[in-house]
Amino acid sequence: MIIPLTLMTATTAFLKPDVTRLIKSETGYSLTVQGKPFFVKGAGGGAGLDLLVQAGGNSIRTWGAENLQRDLDEAQKRGIKVTAGIWLQHADVFDYSDQAKVREQFEMARKVVEQFKDHPALLMWAFGNEMEGYAEANDPNVWRAVNDIAKMAKTIDPNHPTMTVIAEIGAARIPSINKFCPDIDIIGINSYGGAASVAKRYAEIGGTKPYILTEFGPLGPWERPKTPWNAPVEPTSTEKVEMYRTAYQNAVLGNPQKCLGAYVFLWGNKQEGTSTWFGMFLKDGNKTPAVDVMTEFWTGKKPANLSPTITPITLAPAPENYIYKTGQTITASIKTTDPNNDNLKTTWVLTSETEVYLTAGRDEKVPLDYPDALVSSTTNQATFKLPAKAGNFRVFAYVYDGKGAAATANIPLQTK
């Protein structure tokens, strides 16, 4: 999922790098930074670094290097580390048999490594993000190109490990890395619905290198039930908590021999599936319960101010598949509580449905709001008059505690 690379040309000099070492012992693999143990308690994205530190996080991950100078500098100010991503083109849109193009990509990566190898906030390099594509992932040209870049990086920069990031661990991914990528030290695994079983499946498929869970979170739109018009049903923010919890307990804490830590997705906000699906924060900056569960994992303690809880939205009337007449009046209801007994307020919104669902970091168009559709509302209920046109829509409920924490739920519907 994410972001292409824009190359920097300036040369940056640093006094001295912090050295990251990958250690193999009788008990398994571990990382050290400047000789001290380092377990990755990270998040994907660079938004809200002060909040990340407060939550107990110690690292961020980038997908591309277009803002790497800024990301490294901001991390250094806060005493945290950066896994620096260098974006490699995806095999479905890039010909890895074209040696000229592959060489151009190699040179781009080399310049980034040379420029930033001595920055004291650098933890490791991450070459590519799901560059193998989403099919069999068995093209040797892809894996050789990845290894060539990793080998170059190890020559130029012996102070930081190399990683490549893959989309899950199925098909030929792990066997190909084992065969073609001896210079890759660590495998980054992006997994959502399958995260809880990553450790078991990784062993079964022959994984030998240490890994980092580089993306995890709620089940993705591609993994959830769909309406007849193909709208994915999003879990509530309360339901998502158990998805984060189960993934982290099993894939990360449950495999100390191989797992070096994790980067939760996404420390920020984005439109993917919906505006609330993956972001651990709302657009207005309020945190969701996903932040609370990760804070507990990272620090061993729950945060003082916990986010509200919320039930799935119910609609009345409730025709089959929530298909309504144009202009019909409906009522949406939730139940919500606050662990700190804060007074809660709910913002209710009707939007159009996402037109095209995208993954792998491709930008989705933000759906339109219909503010005039809201007739009346309370904390637990809202009445809407649906638009007088046929279409696909979604009702959102945003519950706020007034102290920086929120809960979310939504439900898709259709008018004919």
N, C-alpha and C positions, 0 to 999 in steps of 0.2 A: 504494500500500500504506500505509495507516497510520491516523492518529489524529485524531479529531474535536477541535474547538476548544472550550475553556471560556474565557469572556471574563473578563478582569481589569478591575477598576474603579479601582484605585488609580492615582494619578498619580505618575510617576517623573521626577525631574529629574536631568540629567547636566550636567557642566561643558561638554563640547564633543564633538561626534561626530567619529569618524574618517571622512573623506570617501572614498567609493569612486567612481571614474570608469571608464566604459567608453570606451576609446580605439579609434578607427578610423584605420588608417594604410595605406600602400601595401602593407604585408605582411600585413594582416589586422586582427583584433580582439585587444584585450588589456584587462586590468584593472589599475588602480593603486589603492593605498590610501595616502592621505597623500602622493601623488606618487610612490610607489615601486611597481615592478611586482609584481603579485600573481597567481600561478597557483594555482588551487584544487587543493589536495591534501587532499581531504576524505573524510569518512565520514558516513553516515546514522546518526543515533542519538547520544545523549549519554553512553553508558556508557564508562567507562575513559578519561577525557580525558587523564590523565597518560600512559597507555600510547599514546594517539594522538600526543601530543607526542613521546614517545620514539621512535615509529616514523617521525617526520618529517612527520606531518600538520599542517595549518595551519587547518583549518576543519571545522565540523560543520553539518549541515543538520537542521532540524526540519520536521515536517509540519503541526503545529498550534501554537498560542500558549499552550496551557494551562500550560506550564512555562517560558515564554520568559524571564521575569525570572531564574529560576534558571540557565537555560542560558546567557544572556548574561553573567551575573555570573561563573559558573564558567569560561566561555571567557576572559573578561577577565583573570582571575587567572593564566591560563596563556599569555596572549599570542596566542590564536588567535581566529578570526572565526566568525560565525554567519550562515548564510543562514536568515533567519527565515521559516518557513512560516506562512501563514494558510490554514487549512482552508476550502475551498469545497465545498459539497454536490455530490454526484455526480448527474449528469443522469438516471440511472436511478431515483433516489429523490427527486428534487427538481424541481419544475416551474419552469423558468426563464422561462416566459411569465407567471407570477404576479408582477406588479410589486411587490406588497406584500412578498412573501417575498424577492424579489431586493433590494429596498431595505433590508430588515432585515439581510440578509447584508452589504450594502454598508456599513451603519452599524457593524456589528460590526468589519469590516476597518478602517474609518476610525479607530475608537477604539484599535485595536491599533497602527496606524501612528503616531498622535499620541502614544501613551504611550511607545513605544520608539525613535522615530526618531533620538534623540540619544545612544543608548547607544554608547559607543566600540567595543564588540565587534561591532556590527552590520555585516555585509558587504553584504547586499542583501535584497530582499523576494522571496518566492516565493509567488505567489497561486494556490492550488489544487494538488492532486495527483491527476491523472487524473480531474478533475471532468467531463471531456467524456464519460466512459463508455467502453464497449468495443465500440461498434458503428461507425456511419459517422462520428460526431463532426462532423456537419454542421449542427447547430442554431445559427443565428446568434445566438439569444438567449443561449446559453452564452457565446459569445465576446464579445459586446457587454458582458455583465455583467463578464467578466474585465477587459476593457479599461477599463470605467468605474472599476473599483477601481484599476487601474494608473494611470490618468490622475489620479485623486484623490491617490494616493500621491506622484506626481511633483510635484503642486502643494504638498502639505504638506511633503514631504521631498525636496528636490532633490539631496540628498547621497548617495543610494543607488539603484542600478539596480533595475529591476523585471523579474521573471521569472515565467513560468507553467510548470507541469510537466505533461507529457502522457505517456500510455501508448503508447510507441513513436511512430512517425511516419507510420503508414499512414492509409488512408482520407482524410478531408477535413481532417485536423489541420493540416498545414503550410499548405495553401492558405487555410484559414479564418483562421489567425493572421495570415498575410500580408495578408488582406483586412480583417479586423475588429479587429485588435489593434495599431494603430500605436504605442500607448503601452507595449507590452511590449518591453523592450530585449533580453532574452535568453530563449531557449527551453530549458527543462529537459527532458531526454529520459530516460525510464525504459526501459531495454532490457536483456534478458537473453540469450536465444538469438540475437537479432539484433544484439547490440552490436558485434560485429566488423565489420559492414557498415554501421553507422550513417552514417559519413562519406560513403561512396559513395552511399547511398540518399538521404541528406539533400540532396545536390547534385542528384541526378536528379529529386527531387520539387519542386525549386524553392526550397529553403531559402536564405534570404538573411541572416537574423539570426544572430549568434553563438549557440553552444549550450554547455551544460554537461551532461555525462552524469550525471544526478542519481540514478540507481540502476543498478547493474550487479553481476554476480556469476555464480554458477553458473546453468546452465539451470534454469528453474523447473519445478515439478511438472507444469505444463500442457504442458511442452515435452519431457518425457522418456517413454521407453517405459513401458507399463502392463502389469500382470498381467491375467489374465482377470477378476479381481474389481476392477479399476480402481485398484489400488495403484501409485503411481508408483515407478520404480526410481531411487533417489538415487545420484548419483556419490559415490565416496569423497572424502575431504578431499584426497587426493593428486591425483585426477583433476580436482577443481575448480580447482586451481592454474592449469592451462593455460587454463581458461575465463576466469579473472580476467586472466591475462597477455595472451591474445589480444584480449580486449575493450579493455583499456587501451592496448595498443600500436597498435591500429587506429583506434579511435574517438577517442582522446584525443591520444596522441603523434603519430599519423598525420595529424592535421588541425590543424596549428598556426594556420592562417589563420582558422578558425572556432571551434575548441574552446578554452574558457577554463579547462578542468579537469574534475574529476569528484568525485562522492561515491559511494564504494563502499558496498555494502549487505551486511550490516548490522553495524555496530560495536557488538556486543552479542550477545544471544541471544534467540530467540523460537521459538514453536511455529507453524510454517507448513509444511504438508506432513509434516514430521517436526520433532523438536526440534533437529536439527543441520543442516537444509537451508541456511538462509541466514545463521545466526549465525556470525560470525568468531571467537567465543569460545564455550566450553561454559558450561553453567549454573554450574559450579564456578569459572569464571574463567580456566581454561586457554585459551591461544590455540591456533588451528588454523593450518595452513600458509597460509591466505589472508592472515593478518597478515604472514607472512614475505614473500610476493611483493609486497604493497603497500609494505612497508618498503623493499624493494629499489628499487621505482620512485620512492618519495618521497625517499630519501636517496642513492641510487646504490650502496648497500652492502647486502649480506645481513646480517641480524642475527647476533649471535655465537652465540646458541642457536637452532638451527633445529628445527622440529617434526619428529616422526617421519613416516615414509612408511608406507603401508598398501595392501594389495591388496584387491580385492573379496572379500567373504565367499563361500566355497563351502560347500555343505551336503551331507552324506552320511547316508543314501542321498539320491539326487537324482532323484526322480520328475519327470515332466513338470510344468512350472510350479510345482514345489515344493508340491504338494498332498499332505498327509499324513493318516494316520489319527489320530483323537483319541487322546491318550495315548502316541503313538509316541515313541521315543527317537531323537534325531538328533545329529549332530556338526557343529559349525561350525568352519571353519578360515580363517586368514589368514596372510599373510607380512608381516612388518614389519621395518623397519630404522631406525636413528637416525643422522643425518649427523654427530653429535658423539660417537657411540659410547656414549651414555648407556644405562644399564640400563632396560629397558622393562617396564612392567606393564600388563596389559589387564583392564579391567572389562567383563564380558559381561552383557547384559541382554536379556530377552525382554519385549516389550510387546504390547499389543493394537494394532491398526491404527487410524489416525485415522478417526473415523466420518464426518466431513464435511470436505472440503478447501475451505479458504477463501482468498481473495486480497484485495487492496486494503485490508489492514490489519485486516480483520475477525478477531476472536479465535477461534482454534480451541481445542477442548477437548483438554486434555492426555491422551494415552492412558494406560491402566493398566499398571503393571509387574507381572510375575509372578516375584518373587524365588525362590519355591519350585521353579520350573521348572529352575533351574540345578543340575545334578548334580555337575559337576566342571569345572575350567578350568585352563589354563596361559596363557602369553602368546600363543601362536599357535593355541590350540584350546579348544573348550568343548563339553561334552555337556549337552543339554537333554532333559527329559521334557516333551513338549508337554501343554498342558491337556487335561483329559478332556471338553472341550466343543468343538463346531464353532465355527469363527470365523476371523478374519483377524488375523495376528500379524506381528511384525517382530523380527528378531534384530539387536542393536546390539553393536559392538565399539568400546570407547574405549581407545586406547593412550596411555599417559602416560610422559613421560620423567623425571618427578619434579622438573622444573625450570621448570614453568609452561607446557609445550607438550604438545600432544596431536594425535592423528590419529583419524579416525572412519570407520566403514563400517557399513552395515546392509543387510539383505535381507528382502523381504517373503515370507511363506509363508501357507498356509491349511491348516486341519484340517477334515476331514469325518467 
